[in-house]
Amino acid sequence: MKIIAAAALALLVIASAPAQAWNDFGHMEVAAVAWSKLKPAARARAIALLKLSPQYDTWIAGVPAGKRDQIAFVRAATWPDAIKRDDAYQSDGPDNGDRPPPGPEASQNIGYADHLRHKYWHFINRPFSPDGTALQNPDTPNVSTQIEALRAKLSEPGASDNVKSYDLVWLLHLVGDVHQPLHAASRFIQSRPQGDAGGNKVGIHCGSGCSAQELHTFWDSVLGGSEDPRAAINAARKLPKASAQLASITDDKAWAAESFKIAKAYAYKSPIGVGDGPFTLSSAYQARALRIAKARVALAGARLARLLNTALR
């Protein structure tokens, strides 16, 4: 595993020309990569499940009949973020819902009857400290526990299609999330003894054409900001091909561990200093972040396809 992890870090910094996750665009790219690798039976089953979503008609509105399946699949990957802004859903737990509440509702899996936002499902704050500040263990549930639970339910013969549809939409999103380095790390420093929430509390300047003001937002949006699924599908075709060796890793804990190592090795490195910033991101830092993001999205899509080909066969 150490050899594979080292290989992952090396592959992620191989040169790729800058162009200007993940935000909606990044998540749609992950789904587009996965779609291109799905077997026919898995595609058909995925679309049958997505048609049970209350949002399905919205996803395909105005889309030609021959493109609806792919567009619905790609747009579905954005839904777990969309409900953060939907008044029909509620935040639960402390810190505006970013931390899980006590009790079984935090990890419940009841399908579309669930109107909790579960914002804490999107990440795992694995801790580290460059200055000796005391660490705190990640909350549960988190992105790793939920990928495992939702994947198991998607494969369960007795589970209802309503629950499986809900789980599929979440998995389209969460597999992308766990490959974003700052969704798997939190830096504990003297000025942030509770952690920096994956760089959300680190201020930055990133120059013209970049509106991000926090380190986490920069990494979420480094791939671009378009909300057009066709643009994401086209961009996905140009991504570097994921390593077959790395794509074969099915352990979601290993995925999170990779992201954690990349966060420490690259996201939190110079010009990011030990403190709250704001730090000015150099062009070299931004170009490297884009190379890493492209590689992580390509790998996330390949792994998502493998997961779904197994669960939906």
BALOMAR-926223 format. One record per atom (N, C-alpha, C): x, y, z; residue in three letters. Coordinates in pm, whole numbers, plus 50000, padded with zeros to 5 digits. Example, Ala and Ser with C-alpha at 12.3 -4.5 7.8 and 13.67 -1.06 7.14 Angstrom:
BEGIN
513194943150780ALA 512304955050780ALA 513204967050780ALA 512854977550708SER 513674989450714SER 512905000350787SER 
***
This chain:
BEGIN
500824987950000MET 500005000050000MET 500865012650000MET 502035012250072LYS 502905024050074LYS 503445026949934LYS 503765016149859ILE 504265018049723ILE 503205024449635ILE 501955019449649ILE 500855024949569ILE 500605039549604ILE 500645042749735ALA 500415056549777ALA 501485065749722ALA 502745061049726ALA 503835069149672ALA 503665071249522ALA 503235060649454ALA 502995061849311ALA 501885071749281ALA 500875071749366ALA 499755080949347ALA 500225095349354ALA 501065098349454LEU 501565111949469LEU 502425115949349LEU 503215106449302ALA 504075109549187ALA 503245112149062ALA 502245103749038LEU 501425105248919LEU 500645118248919LEU 500285122849038LEU 499435134649045LEU 500145147649014LEU 501465147549010VAL 502185159948980VAL 502895159348846VAL 502565149148763ILE 503095148748627ILE 502535160648549ILE 503335166648466ALA 502945179148401ALA 501705177748316ALA 500905188448321SER 499715189848237SER 499495204748219SER 499285209448099ALA 499235223848073ALA 498085230348147ALA 498335241748216PRO 497265248548286PRO 496185253548191PRO 494985253548235ALA 493835259348165ALA 492905264048276ALA 492295272048251GLN 491465275048360GLN 490325268348321GLN 487225198049427ALA 486285200849346ALA 485545203249450ALA 485205199749482TRP 484865204749352TRP 483545212149356TRP 483405222249274ASN 482125228649253ASN 481305220249156ASN 480185225449107ASP 479345217449018ASP 480115212348896ASP 480985220748841PHE 481725216748722PHE 482605204648751PHE 483325204848861GLY 484185193748897GLY 483405180948920GLY 482275182048989HIS 481455170149013HIS 480865164648884HIS 480475173348794MET 479955168548666MET 481045161848584MET 482275166848593GLU 483385160348525GLU 483595146148578GLU 483575144548710VAL 483725131248769VAL 482655121848713VAL 481415126448714ALA 480315118048665ALA 480465115148516ALA 480945124948438ALA 481125122848295ALA 482175112148268ALA 483255112348344VAL 484275101948329VAL 483665088248362VAL 482925087648472ALA 482315074948512ALA 481355069848405ALA 480535078848350TRP 479555074948248TRP 480255068248129TRP 481385073748090SER 482115068347974SER 482645054347999SER 482715050148125LYS 483285037248160LYS 482245027348213LYS 480975031448219LEU 479935022448268LEU 479595011748165LEU 479354999848213LYS 478874989148126LYS 477394991448095LYS 476894986247983PRO 475504988847944PRO 474474985448052PRO 474654974348122ALA 473684970548226ALA 473704980548341ALA 474884985048379ALA 474984994848488ALA 474395008248445ALA 474625012248320ARG 474025024748270ARG 472505024048276ARG 471955013048226ALA 470495011748222ALA 469915012048363ALA 470545004948454ARG 470045004548592ARG 470185018248659ARG 471295025048635ALA 471495038348693ALA 470415047948646ALA 470105047848517ILE 469085057048465ILE 467715053548521ILE 467395040748532ALA 466115036748591ALA 465995042048733ALA 467085041748809LEU 467055046848946LEU 466965062148948LEU 467695068848860LEU 467655083448858LEU 466275088748822LEU 465535081348744LYS 464185085648708LYS 463245086148829LYS 463645079948938LEU 462845080349062LEU 463125092849144LEU 464155100349107SER 464485112549182SER 463455123449156SER 463055130849259PRO 462145142249239PRO 462725152849146PRO 464035152649126GLN 464695162749043GLN 464905158348898GLN 464495146248864TYR 464825140948732TYR 464315149948619TYR 463075154448628ASP 462535162948521ASP 463305175948506ASP 463805181148616THR 464635193248610THR 465945190348539THR 466545178948568TRP 467835175648508TRP 467745174348356TRP 466615169748305ILE 466525167348160ILE 465745178148087ILE 465325188548156ALA 464525199048092ALA 465275205147974ALA 464645205147857GLY 465225211047738GLY 466315202747672GLY 466545190747720VAL 467615182247666VAL 467035173047559VAL 467655171947443PRO 467175162647339PRO 467105148347394PRO 466145140747345ALA 465885127347398ALA 467135118547398ALA 467945119447293GLY 469115110847283GLY 470225114147380GLY 470155125847444LYS 471205130147538LYS 470745129647683LYS 469475126347706ARG 468925127747841ARG 469585118647943ARG 469875106447904ASP 470465097248002ASP 471795102448055ASP 472675106247965GLN 473985111148006GLN 473885124248085GLN 473065133548037ILE 472935146448106ILE 472335144548245ILE 471325136048258ALA 470725133548390ALA 471765127848485ALA 472555118448438PHE 473595112148521PHE 474615122548567PHE 475045131148475VAL 476055141148506VAL 475495151748601VAL 474285156448576ARG 473725166848661ARG 473345161548800ARG 472995148848807ALA 472635143048938ALA 473775144249037ALA 475005144448989ALA 476165145149078ALA 476225158149156ALA 475475168349114THR 475495181349182THR 474435182549290THR 473485173149295TRP 472325174649383TRP 472665175749532TRP 473595167849587PRO 473875169149730PRO 474405182849770PRO 474975190349677ASP 475315204349706ASP 474115213449687ASP 473265210349589ALA 472105218849562ALA 471155219449681ALA 471025208549756ILE 470085208749868ILE 470555217649983ILE 471825221649980LYS 472305231150081LYS 471625244750066LYS 471095247349945ARG 470435260149917ARG 468925258549897ARG 468425246749923ASP 467015243649900ASP 466265244750032ASP 465265253650038ASP 464515255850161ASP 463705243750205ASP 463535234050116ALA 462815221850153ALA 463675212650239ALA 464965215950251TYR 465895207750329TYR 466425215950447TYR 466805209050553GLN 467245215650675GLN 468655211450713GLN 469415220950763SER 470715217750821SER 470505211950959SER 471295202150994ASP 471185195651124ASP 472565195351187ASP 472575195951319GLY 473845195251390GLY 474445208951414GLY 475525209551495PRO 476175222251529PRO 476985227851413PRO 477485240051432ASP 478295246951330ASP 477545247951197ASP 476285252151205ASN 475455253751086ASN 475315240751008ASN 475355229751080GLY 475185216851016GLY 476455210650962GLY 477595217050982ASP 478845211350932ASP 479365200051020ASP 478815198751140ARG 479175187551227ARG 477925179351255ARG 478065166251266PRO 476875157751282PRO 476235159151419PRO 474905158151424PRO 474225158051553PRO 474335144151615PRO 474105143151745PRO 474085129851804PRO 472825122251762PRO 472905109251762GLY 471725101351731GLY 471755095351593GLY 470845086151566PRO 470855078351441PRO 470485086251317PRO 469815097851330GLU 469425105451212GLU 470615110051130GLU 471765111651194ALA 472945116551123ALA 473385107051013ALA 473175094151032SER 473605084350932SER 472435076550873SER 471225081550891GLN 470055074350840GLN 470105073250688GLN 469455062650638ASN 469425060350494ASN 468005056150458ASN 467135066150440ILE 465705063550424ILE 465175068350289ILE 466055072150200GLY 465615076550069GLY 465185091150067GLY 464355094749970TYR 464005108849947TYR 463075114650053TYR 462615106450146ALA 461875111850260ALA 462805119450355ALA 464085117550341ASP 465065124350425ASP 465285138450372ASP 464925148350451HIS 465105162350411HIS 466165169250496HIS 467105161550546LEU 468275167250612LEU 469385169050510LEU 470165179650527ARG 471205182550429ARG 472455173850447ARG 472695168950566HIS 473845160150593HIS 475135166150537HIS 475395178650569LYS 476585185150513LYS 477885178450557LYS 477865171950671TYR 479035165050726TYR 479355152150652TYR 478485147850561TRP 478775136150478TRP 479805139150370TRP 480075151750343HIS 480885155650227HIS 482385154950252HIS 482825152950373PHE 484265154150402PHE 484635145750523PHE 485935144250543ILE 486475138350666ILE 487655147050707ILE 487575153150822ASN 488625162350868ASN 489725154650940ASN 490545147450861ARG 491695140550920ARG 492695151150966ARG 493135150451092PRO 493905161651147PRO 495415160251129PRO 496065171651118PHE 497525172251129PHE 497895186051181PHE 499105187351233SER 499545200251285SER 501015202451254SER 501365213851194PRO 502775217051170PRO 503445223751289PRO 502675227451393ASP 503275234551506ASP 503005228051642ASP 502585215451641GLY 502395208151766GLY 501085210551836GLY 500135217551772THR 498825219651831THR 498125206051848THR 497415204451960ALA 496715191951987ALA 495695188851877ALA 495585176251841LEU 494705171951733LEU 493375166751787LEU 492355167151702GLN 491045161551734GLN 490655151651626GLN 490115140251666ASN 489715130051571ASN 488555134951484ASN 488445129951362PRO 487335133851275PRO 485985129451332PRO 484955137351303ASP 483595133651340ASP 483125121951254ASP 482175114651307THR 481455104551228THR 479955106951246THR 479165104651141PRO 479555099851009PRO 480315110350929PRO 480985105750823ASN 481745114450736ASN 481755108450596ASN 482495114350506VAL 482445109850367VAL 482865095250352VAL 483815090950432SER 484295077250422SER 483265067250473SER 482685070050589THR 481675060750643THR 480455060150552THR 480105071250490GLN 478885071550409GLN 479085065150272GLN 480235066750211ILE 480475059450086ILE 480355044550111ILE 480935039950219GLU 480875025750252GLU 479435021150274GLU 478665028950350ALA 477295025050382ALA 476385025750259ALA 476515036250180LEU 475655037950063LEU 475985027649956LEU 477245024749939ARG 477645014649841ARG 477075001049878ARG 477134997650007ALA 476594984850052ALA 475094983950026ALA 474374994750053LYS 472924994850034LYS 472574994049885LYS 473355000649801LEU 473095000349657LEU 473204986149602LEU 474034978049665SER 474224964249620SER 473274954449687SER 472504958949785GLU 471674950049866GLU 470404946049791GLU 470174933149770PRO 468994928949692PRO 467664933549751PRO 467554934149883GLY 466274937249943GLY 465984952049963GLY 466934960649931ALA 466714975049951ALA 465744980449847ALA 464934990449886SER 463954996149793SER 464655004449687SER 464025005749572ASP 464585014049465ASP 464595028849503ASP 463675033149587ASN 463685046949634ASN 464975049849710ASN 465345040949800VAL 466575042649876VAL 467785041449784VAL 467745031949692LYS 468875030149601LYS 469055042249510LYS 467975048449468SER 468065060549386SER 468745071749464SER 468295073749585TYR 468875083849674TYR 470355081149697TYR 470685068549722ASP 472075064849748ASP 472955066749625ASP 472415063549508LEU 473165065349385LEU 473535080049365LEU 472575088949385VAL 472845103249366VAL 473915108049464VAL 473825103649587TRP 474845107449685TRP 476215101749647TRP 476265089349600LEU 477545083449563LEU 478175090549444LEU 477355094849348LEU 477885102549235LEU 478655114749285LEU 478185120249395HIS 478785132349451HIS 479945129249547HIS 479725120049639LEU 480685117849746LEU 481985111649697LEU 481925103349594VAL 483175097949540VAL 484035109249485VAL 483385119349427GLY 484135131149387GLY 484695138549507GLY 483885140549608ASP 484325148049727ASP 485555142049792ASP 485585128849807VAL 486675122649881VAL 487995123549805VAL 487945126649675HIS 489165128449598HIS 489645142949594HIS 488895152149653GLN 489345165949666GLN 490225166549791GLN 491515169949779PRO 492425169149893PRO 491935176250019PRO 491315187750003LEU 490895195350122LEU 489545190750176LEU 488975180150120HIS 487835173550182HIS 488285162150273HIS 489595160750289ALA 490115149550368ALA 491135153850472ALA 491235166850499ALA 492255171550591ALA 491775184050665ALA 492295185850785SER 492095198150861SER 493375201050936SER 493885213150919ARG 495155216950980ARG 494895223751115ARG 495515218651218PHE 495395224051353PHE 496645232251383PHE 496455245251409ILE 497545254251444ILE 497125262551563ILE 498055269951620GLN 497765277451743GLN 496605286951726GLN 496485293251610SER 495375302551587SER 494075295451553SER 494135282351524ARG 492955274351490ARG 492985261151568ARG 492815261951701PRO 492905249651781PRO 491785239651754PRO 490705243851685GLN 489625234851646GLN 489785230051502GLN 490895233951439GLY 491125230351300GLY 490645241051204GLY 491145240551082ASP 490805250950984ASP 489725246450885ASP 489055235150915ALA 487935230250833ALA 488345228450687ALA 489445221450667GLY 489875218750530GLY 490235231150451GLY 490865240750516GLY 491275252950448GLY 490195263350432GLY 488995260850485ASN 487925270750477ASN 488225283250559ASN 489165281950655LYS 489515293250741LYS 490905298450712LYS 491385295850590VAL 492675300950544VAL 492425310850431VAL 492735323350454GLY 492505333750354GLY 493565333650245GLY 493155337050122ILE 494095337450010ILE 493795349249918ILE 494785352649837HIS 494615360949718HIS 495095352449601HIS 494335352249491CYS 494755343549380CYS 494755350849246CYS 494685364149245GLY 494905371749124GLY 493675373349037GLY 493875379548921SER 492775382348830SER 492195369448774SER 490895369448756GLY 490215357748704GLY 489945347248808GLY 490285350048934CYS 490075340449043CYS 489375347949156CYS 488185343649191SER 487405350749292SER 487485344349430SER 488185333049441ALA 488255326049570ALA 488965334449674ALA 488435334349795GLN 489055341449906GLN 489525332050016GLN 489155319250006GLU 489615309250102GLU 490305297950026GLU 491245291550092LEU 492015280950028LEU 491115269649981LEU 490135265850062HIS 489245254950025HIS 488465258449898HIS 487955270449892THR 487185274749775THR 488045274549650THR 489295278649663PHE 490205278249548PHE 490315264049493PHE 490525254249580TRP 490665240449534TRP 489345235049480TRP 488245239049539ASP 486935234749487ASP 486715239549344ASP 487205251349312SER 486835257849186SER 487975258449085SER 489095252049113VAL 490265253449026VAL 490025247948886VAL 489075238648870LEU 488815232648739LEU 487965241448648LEU 487315251548705GLY 486445260248627GLY 485095261848694GLY 484295271148646GLY 483045274248714GLY 481795272448631GLY 481895266748512SER 480705265148429SER 479715255548493SER 478425258448478GLU 477385249448524GLU 476735241848408GLU 477345242548291ASP 476835235848172ASP 477335221448170ASP 476445211648179PRO 476915197748179PRO 477645193948051PRO 477285200047939ARG 477975196947813ARG 479425201447818ARG 479685212847882ALA 481065217547897ALA 481855207847984ALA 481225202848090ALA 481905193248178ALA 482185180148104ALA 481255175648023ILE 481445163247946ILE 482605164947849ILE 482665176347782ASN 483765178947689ASN 485105179947762ASN 485115186547877ALA 486365187747954ALA 486815174148005ALA 485865165648042ALA 486215152348093ALA 486955144047989ALA 486615146047862ARG 487275138547754ARG 488755142147742ARG 489135153947792LYS 490515158747778LYS 491355156247902LYS 490775150148005LEU 491515147448126LEU 492575136848103LEU 493655137248183PRO 494645126448172PRO 494025113148212PRO 494445102548147LYS 493895089448177LYS 494375084748314LYS 493455079848395ALA 493805075148528ALA 494625062248520ALA 495555060748611SER 496335048448621SER 495405036648649SER 495535025948572ALA 494725014048594ALA 494995008048731ALA 496245008848776GLN 496595003548907GLN 495885011149018GLN 495895024349008LEU 495225032449110LEU 493715031249100LEU 493195030548977ALA 491745029448959ALA 491205016549016ALA 492045006449029SER 491594993549080SER 491454993349232SER 491905003849300ILE 491785004549446ILE 490325007749480ILE 489674998849553THR 488255000449584THR 487985005049726THR 489005005949809ASP 488835009549950ASP 488685024649965ASP 487515029150009ASP 487295043650022ASP 488205049850126ASP 488625042050224LYS 489565047350324LYS 490915050450260LYS 491315042150164ALA 492545044850090ALA 492395057450006ALA 491215059549948TRP 490985071849870TRP 491165084249958TRP 490565083650078ALA 490685094950170ALA 492125096850215ALA 492845085850237ALA 494235086750280ALA 495095093250172ALA 494835090150045GLU 495545096649935GLU 495315111849939GLU 494065115749952SER 493735130049952SER 494395137050070SER 494425130550184PHE 495065136250303PHE 496545138750276PHE 497235129050218LYS 498655130550190LYS 498905141650089LYS 498035142649989ILE 498185153149889ILE 497935166849951ILE 496955167750039ALA 496695180550108ALA 497935185250182ALA 498545176250258LYS 499725179950335LYS 500925183050245LYS 501085175150139ALA 502265176350055ALA 502195188149959ALA 500965192349920TYR 500835202549816TYR 499905214049854TYR 498695211049903ALA 497725221849927ALA 498185231450035ALA 498825226250138TYR 499245234550251TYR 500705238850242TYR 501325237250127LYS 502725241150111LYS 502845255350057LYS 504075260550061SER 504365274250018SER 503715277249883SER 503075288649873PRO 503125300449961PRO 502155300250079PRO 501475289150105ILE 500635288250224ILE 501535286550345ILE 501445295950439GLY 502255295350560GLY 501445290350677GLY 502105289350793VAL 501435285150915VAL 500725297350973VAL 499425298050951GLY 498635309450994GLY 497355310150916GLY 496605320950937ASP 495305322450874ASP 495345330250743ASP 496515335650705GLY 496635343250582GLY 496115357450598GLY 495805364150488PRO 495735358550352PRO 497115356550289PRO 497235345550214PHE 498435342150142PHE 498175344049993PHE 499165349049922THR 499035351149778THR 499525338749704THR 498625332649629LEU 498965320449557LEU 499785323649432LEU 500935317649421SER 501785319949304SER 501205312849182SER 501665316849064SER 501215310248942SER 501655295648942SER 502825292848999ALA 503305279049005ALA 502405270549095ALA 501985276049208TYR 501085268849299TYR 499755265949228TYR 499225275949159GLN 497935274249093GLN 498015264048979GLN 499095264248904ALA 499245254548795ALA 499365240448849ALA 500105238948959ARG 500255225749021ARG 498915220849075ARG 498155229849137ALA 496845226049190ALA 495925221249078ALA 495985227848962LEU 495155223748850LEU 495555209948799LEU 496865207248791ARG 497325193948749ARG 496825183148845ARG 496925185948973ILE 496475176349074ILE 494975174349063ILE 494225185349049ALA 492765184249042ALA 492335175948923ALA 492955178248807LYS 492595170448689LYS 492865155548711LYS 493995152448770ALA 494325138448795ALA 493375132148896ALA 493005139648999ARG 492105134249101ARG 490705132049043ARG 490235141148961VAL 488905139648900VAL 488885127748806VAL 489925126148725ALA 489985114648636ALA 489985101548714ALA 490735101348823LEU 490805089248906LEU 489475086848977LEU 488855097449027ALA 487545096049093ALA 486515090348997ALA 486505095148874GLY 485545090048776GLY 485765075448744GLY 487025071448731ALA 487325057348702ALA 486905048348818ALA 487165052948940ARG 486785045049057ARG 485275044649075ARG 484615055749046LEU 483155056049055LEU 482545046148957LEU 483055045748836ALA 482545036348737ALA 482735021948784ALA 483875019048841ARG 484125005548891ARG 483145001949002ARG 482925011549093LEU 481975009349202LEU 480575006349147LEU 480125014349051LEU 478765012748999LEU 478645000348910LEU 479674997048836ASN 479614984848756ASN 479464972548843ASN 480014973248964THR 479894962149058THR 478524962449128THR 478114974249175ALA 476894975249255ALA 475634973749172ALA 475684977649044LEU 474484977948960LEU 474454966848856LEU 475294957148869ARG 475334946548767ARG 474124937448782ARG 
***
